[in-house]
Amino acid sequence: MTVLPVIKNIDIDFKSLQDKERSIYFDNNSTTEIDEDAATSMLVAAESGYGNPSTSHRHGRDAKIALESAREAVAKFMSANQEEVIFTSGGTESINTAINSAICTSSKKRIISCKTEHKATLSKLKSLDKTHDIILLPVDNDGRIDLNDFKQFINNNTCLVTLMAANNETGTYHNNLTEIIDIARRHGAATHIDAVQVAGKESLARFMDMGPNLMSISGHKFHAPKGIGALYISKNTPFVPLIFGGEQEFAKRAGTENVPSAIALGIAASKARYLSDELRDLFIHLLKNSIPSIAINGALGVANTVNVGFPGVHRDALVTELSNNKLMASTGSACTKGTTPSHVLLAMNISEEYIHSSVRFSFSKLTTKSEIEKSIPIIKNAYERILSISG
Ligand code: PLP
């Protein structure tokens, strides 16, 4: 498909980016390549299935059937019931909706989260610091919460505990999550899991079994398009919407549904293939052999992610040099650029030597062993080149 000529300045040759021979894409925590079936179905739905699912004529009914079958697939993927899943515009909206609902349905004032959460959580919580008592738990050098810290802060005035399943920059799990959710529940606090970085990489059943009230996922992290996600709201959880208007999404998220993207999300969810540690571990092994001075930041967690410190070089220079050599990696988070150090690595007390020199490599179900092997000399050459330039 050609890009619409009516939009000025869009003459980028996107097609060439897809040429696998030409680049290695190790930035899947930022976003993933869209699944072909998801893309095709989305296009068909946009072109032909344009009915509004809230109308009762044929076009509307067909759109509604497609929307509900997508919801069924997403609910299955989340190990949830269909009526417990609403579509949103992505992870950020799901997280904001979850936090907003927890504070609107409770008179309690404490919210507990963690310093290494995604900006979607941290910025929302910052906006509440005049009205709420926000506790951001510290982490250790590996990026993990100490359960005793949590126990010290949880009390009967806590309305919400919100934590991520795995960190987007390091892949590290909050490994005490089961106990934390259990203790929070016993104190009458609502619980929310930001599952954005585990969804599509491993089964969500393990996290659902912990019994959270709310759970967020985002489509573009597992081969669905951008701008679509879902929020799980367990049956008995009191809920107040973030967005008011019509009665769509069980009256929990107003606005005409994004049917094409919801269909694509359902397809990506039903095609999810969980990852093993194998490729990541091979990558670490080969890279350490090739550049012994590297450091791995954080405890290894979700199977697709590794955050590597390269002493003596700046992360932006390295990422640019890698990109020039057709290897796409990133400096950690799309929200952390330039001279601002990563809030995740800062919270982990990573040494100065590594904090500005850390690069995240994140794989997907499409990553191959051959790509892992090919990437090592590219990284080594890029590293040595920057090191020699910077003296
Ligand atoms: N939570 C985590 C852990 C993320 O990594 C991201 C995106 O990077 C988000 C939330 C936000 O998701 P979205 O880009 O769909 O708004």
Boltz pocket constraint, residues with backbone or C-beta under 6 A from the ligand:
constraints:
  - pocket:
      binder: B
      contacts: [[A, 29], [A, 30], [A, 89], [A, 90], [A, 91], [A, 92], [A, 93], [A, 95], [A, 118], [A, 120], [A, 164], [A, 166], [A, 167], [A, 168], [A, 194], [A, 196], [A, 197], [A, 217], [A, 218], [A, 219], [A, 220], [A, 227], [A, 228], [A, 229]]
      max_distance: 6.0
